Amino acid sequence: MTIQDPIRWFQSRQSRCRRRDGVTLIEILIVIAILGLLVAILIPAVQWSREAARRTQCLSNLRQIGVALHSFHAQKGTLPPSVIWHPAGEPLGQNIAPIGAIDRIWQGISPQEEPDRIFANWTILILPYMESQVEQDQFNLTLSVGDSANERARSQELTVFKCPDDPYNGSDNHFQRATPLKQFDSGYARGNYALNGGTSQRCLMGMLKGRPIDSKCTDGIRVEGPDLVTNDSTAWGNGIAGVNKSFRLSQFQRGLSKTIAVEEIRAGVNSADRRGVWALGLVGSSATYDHGIYGSNGPNTGEDLVQGCFFIVAQAGAGQLEALAMPCVLNTNIDLSERATSRSLHSGGVNLLKLDGSAAYVSDGVDSTIWHYMHSRTDAVHFDQFF
């Protein structure tokens, strides 16, 4: 062994040690791949967790509304009406549309020619039972909701009526009720919960002057008064409330746990869109209507038929409304609000409140017949499927 051998061995070992002190390109790539995999796993988990939290908040809001409805019933002996409307009759309805479907402010008739006929709705009436007496006190309940004295009250942002999933329910997107006249004020604040108005065949039931009862209309809108133009004072379907119409819990034939009381809706996508307005007692604003086998087959399906759809489409575009899953239909006869289904931005379904006060999540794929019966007060059909 020469003296060079130990030197070469030492140099070789020192070289190997130096190589271990660094990080190779392959090692860096492996670390990056592992981090990418972890991010790919964690991001959906975080998103799911946030969505679950938002859905939980929506369910909590619905339970609070359920407590308020039962407290209202305990004190008043009935549930609240969907909306208070007066005076009687609907001269603008051509003896076809009953009270509760036409917005006079939108048409430019109020307040110039006659007062607004839409007064407090169910959300305003239950505010004291949701620890929101101060918010209700801001309303002058002897005046219509559209009166200038109620401008501040109707523009209140109330978190309990909002689902955090909906980006359109904020203070920057208030409904402007005088859009056709290009008159703007503080507007109407948005919400995401609506009272169940019923299934509806969109036909009229009752003793109407000069019009025979349609024998095929077995599940339509009932009216009181022989003349819709002058003396009809009440209109209601088979849901849990109507226009100037309230019900007792004992009147629900199938039971409270299988009847929908309140369900999610989405806020309108622009200032002309009246959908999801918590203080306005119209179909699409704070009430749903036309569900199941006669109308929309389930949640997040079908087209809403609400007054002013022409302006909604003009601002947003029909294609954009379809892309947002918020389509609406133009009325071909009288511009009125008569159909709105339950909608949400939760993945694959909506939250709802049952009349017994419990809240649940229901899939968009729910059977249309079950969906129909869950919205009907009058159908005593019993079913085993339960959301």
Secondary structure, 3 states (H helix, E strand, C coil): CCCHHHHHHHHHHHHHHHHHHCCCHHHHHHHHHHHHHHHHHHHHHHHHHHHHHHHHHHHHHHHHHHHHHHHHHHHHCCCCCCEEECCCCCHHHCCCCCCCCCCHHHHCCCCCCCCCCEEEEHHHHHHHHHCCHHHHHCCCCCCCCCCHHHHHHHCCCCHHHCCCCCCCCCHHHCECCCHHHCCCCCCECECCEEEECCCCCCCEECCECCECCCCCCCCCEEEECCCCCCCCCEEECCCCCEECECCCHHHCCCCHHHCEEEEECCCCCCCCCCCCECCCCCECCCEEECECCCCECCCCCCCEECCCHHHHHHHHCHHHHHHCCCCECCCCCCCCCCEECCCCCCCCEEEEEECCCCEEEEECCCCHHHHHHHCCCCCCCCCCCCC
